[in-house]
Amino acid sequence: LHGAFCMEVVSEVWFNKCRFKFKETGIMVGRDAALVVEGCTFQGGSTAISVSPIAQAVIVKCSMFSNCGREDSHMHSGEGACIQIYDIDGDLKEFNIDQEKEEFVKLVCKGNVFDNNYGYPIAERAERQYTP
């Protein structure tokens, strides 16, 4: 995995007033994991927070995202979002999840600032992979 911080299955992590500076993906939230971020700063990289569609919950409050969406070994500049729901591990296929009937990750974003980024603030990424 290319995340600086990877959350494993059924884990829960809280970050309060932390500063993250990275080159690729900052935090990867895996299957059934939960993440709470409050008052943090994310700078640089392709994606600040990458979330499995079958993670439990991601709550991001009063945080700052700047210069995210940069090109890396996995995607072009602007393809990544600051907060991105992306099935990078193939969880939907591996666990035979019906995409029409299942509940997916609960995402809550309040009071965040997105400044000078190369891509969208929040996005769901398609299956296409970038090959340099």
N, C-alpha and C positions, 0 to 999 in steps of 0.2 A: 504494500500500500504506500501511497505517496503523501499521506497526511502527517503533519508534525505531531499531532495528538490523536490517536485512534481509540475510540470507545468500543469495547467489546460487547458482546451480547449481554443483555439484562444488566447493564451498568448504569449508574446515575452519577453525574458530576455537576457541581455548581462552581461557577467562576464569578467572583465579585471584585471589581476594580482591578482587573488584570490588563496587561499590555501584551499584545501578540504581534510579532513581526516575523514574516515567513516568506519563502520563495514560491511554494506551490500551494497545496491545500493546508489550511490551519488545523481545523478540528473536523474529524470524520465521526459522525454519529451512526453507529451500526444498528442492526436489527434488535428491537425491543429495548434499546437504550434510551435514556432521558438526559437532556442537557438543559441547564439553566444558566444564562449569562446575564449579568447586570453590571452596568457601569464600566464596561470593558472597551478597549481600543484594539481594532484590527487594522493592520497596515501592510499593504503589499500582497503578493501572491496571486494565484489564479482564482481561488475560492476561499473565503474566510471560514465558512461552515458548510460542509457537505453532509447531507442527511439521507439516510436510507428511507424509502417510502414506507417501510414497516418499522421504523423506529417508534418508540412510545410517544415521546413529546420533546419539542424544542421550544424553549421560551427565551426570547432575547429582548431585554429592556434597557433603555437609556444607554445604548452603546454607540460607538463611532466606527464607521467603516470608511477607509480611505485607500486609494490606489489599488483596489482589488480588481481582479479580472485581467491580470497580466498574462502574457503568453508563457507557457511552460511546456514540458515534454508531452503533455496530454491534450492540450488545446491551444487554439489561436487566441490572441489578445481579443478581449470582448466576448468570448464564448462563455466564460465562467461568470457566475453571479456572486454577489457577496454572500448570500445565503442561498443554497441550492439543494433542491430535492433531486437526488440522482441515484439510480439503482446500480451503482458501480460494481457491487459485489454479486449482482444477479439474484438478489433475494426473491424477487417475484417469481422468477422461473424455477429456482431451486426448491422453493417451498410450495410451488403450484398454487399461487395466490390468484384468485379470480379478480382481475382488475376492475370489474364492474360492480361487484357486490361487497367487497371487503372494506373495512375502515382503514384509513391510512394515518400517517403521523399527524399529531396535533401540533400545529405551528402557531405560536403567538409572538408577534413583534409589536412593541409599543415604545414610542419615544426615542427611536433610533435616528442617527444622522448618517446619511450616505453622501460622502463628499469626494469628488474628483476620482470616480471609479471608471473603469473601462467597459463594464458590462452592466446588466440590470441589478437593482438592489436585491430582488428575490425572484427566483425562477425555478421551474421544473425542467430538468435537462432531458433531451431525447436520447435514444440509444446510440446514435452515431458517435464513433470514437475517432479522434484525431491521430493520424500517423505521420510523423515528420518525414 
